[in-house]
Amino acid sequence: MPTPRFIDDYLSYLLARASYAVYKEFDAEVKKAGLSSLEWRVLATLQGADTLSIGELAREVLAQQPTLTKLIQRMSRSGLVERLADADDARKTVVAATPAGRKVVAGLLAHAKAHEEGLLSQFNAQEVQALKKVLHTLIDRFDRERGD
């Protein structure tokens, strides 16, 4: 029997591979809607949020702030998002999805939920809840350690 490789049981690698495998299947839907994966993440993140700052969005969508700033400018020109002055601090800019952006993402959200249900159908409700709880705990720990 071959010796197991380090990565075969290494959490970081397993999470990255799982994330890639899960998203790769859904990526075709995103592209069909005319969005890049980062545009999808921005619009999905803004769903249910009034506004988010560029910094908050960058953290949530896993992008560098300069990259996201350029993307938001392009998305604003195409009418998917709008940049607004923060109600509490006029020096800060926040981002909101426009009605057009919400419309584009609405159909994708339904596809994303159906895709997730299909992926998780082999697990019972308790297993799904436990998996999501572990992931939330890891994310929360990371955010606390970074001071977010």
Secondary structure, DSSP 4 states (H G I P E B T S, - for coil): -PPPPGGGG-HHHHHHHHHHHHHHHHHHHHHHTT--HHHHHHHHHHTT-S-EEHHHHHHHHT--HHHHHHHHHHHHHTTSEEEEE-SS-TTSEEEEE-HHHHHHHHHHHHHHHHHHHHHHTTS-HHHHHHHHHHHHHHHHHHHHHHT-
